[in-house]
Amino acid sequence: MLTTEATKLLDKLYNLRGENSVILSKMEKEKRSAVETRERTTNEKQDLQENISRLTEEERILGDEGEKLISALSHIRTDEFKHVIDKLNIDFNPDRISDEVNYSLPITIQKVQQEIKKAKDELVEVESEMNSAIATIEELSIRKDEALENQARLNEYFELALNGNINITRDSITSLLEKFDFDEEERREAAKIIMFPEDALYEYEEKLKNSYQPRKSISEVFAEAKGNAEEKVKPIEEVVSPKETLIKLLDEEGFDHLNFTSNDIDKILANYNESTLKKNVKFAKENDINLDLFYENAELLYDKEFAGKVNRLIEIGKEPFDIYLNPNVIKKYNMKDLDETIDKLINSGFDPKKVPLLAY
């Protein structure tokens, strides 16, 4: 008999069999994020390298020209030009100018050197982030190949079971399901369903087939409409469920509601506030925060302090993309606790901008 528990388990298994597998979808999201990071950091690397080259050349020119200027000023005798200087009323004092150059030039060169060091430090961070993104893309490619191979084996097992030719051992099935992160009880029950399809699998498959309704022809649609008009049936107002309303809103705001899990949808419904959801999405868009942030952190859609916390992090120098990659900070703290944490860092002598969000 097809129980509720068996139906839920088969829903999960059948999701893993298709193109919209949660595993494949998650990998695709991770890959999109890594590709965006790679492209962004590649551009940032080029800009930093160009800036370092420009600053290095500026340091060289300042040193060369400053040395020549000091040398030139040291050989000038004002008494040789006293008459013309007095007549033209020119304020020309080589000694004073030489003192100003000797004082200001080292300070100016030091500032340029500091800018070079800062740019080089940023370049190291950007290159590290870029290399990490590249490694992630390569790793995801390998993981996707493995996931597709596992999916093909899972589909093979189901086809054999549905055709009544299952000859796979229980260990083979449970070993495969372990790769899909099924717990021990789920693996045991799933193996039972596959090995003994007459207990639940056949009924589930039959229900799937019966759930597909053939489309009506145009003539059938007109005939049905004409019959309803003749019978003068009073139209019934369509009742829209809260879940349907939420799904419609998510799609309107630019999401693909299928990327949210059923648990996510339930959580949003339990804390549903249309105004807060729209406000948070609008804020994310205005601050160039990828909406993918909300797929795995659905609670941020109804977090009334979301904008305030992100603004606070931006105020201390954090980039929106850094916040996008480390959403746990927004989820972990309320506004008051976040302010206190930042104040503690400052009072301890740390620059909050330089402290990685992972350390918060």
Secondary structure, 3 states (H helix, E strand, C coil): CCCHHHHHHHHHHHHHHCCCCHHHHHHHHHHHHHHHHHHHHHHHHHHHHHHHHHHHHHHHHHHHHHHHHHHHHHCCCHHHHHHHHHHCCCCCCHHHHHHHHHHHHHHHHHHHHHHHHHHHHHHHHHHHHHHHHHHHHHHHHHHHHHHHHHHHHHHHHHHHHHCCCCCCCHHHHHHHHHCCCCCHHHHHHHHHHHHCHHHCHHHHHHHHHHHCCCCCCHHHHHHHHHHHHHHCCCCCCCCCCHHHHHHHHHHHCCCCHHHCCHHHHHHHHHCCCHHHHHHHHHHHHHCCCCHHHHCCCHHHHHCCCHHHHHHHHHHCCCCHHHHHHCCHHHHHCCHHHHHHHHHHHHHCCCCCCCCCHHHC
